[in-house]
């Protein structure tokens, strides 16, 4: 699962801050690299990757304080 997450991080949009990994990238990866054909299994795969991504994107303690003026 970690390998999939780290590979999918290259698909995120970048602007002022990193964006979320798009569902389309997760679905394509799940189908092509993991052989996930069942829609329910694909939803489970999305839930896992999305949860990991949300945790990864959470502001870190020191970063919040340094940005405040």
Buried (B, 14 or more C-beta within 10 A) or exposed (E): EEEBBEEBBEBBEEEEEEEBBEEEBBBEBBEEEEEBEEEEEBEEBBEBBBEBBEEBEEEEEEEEEEEEE
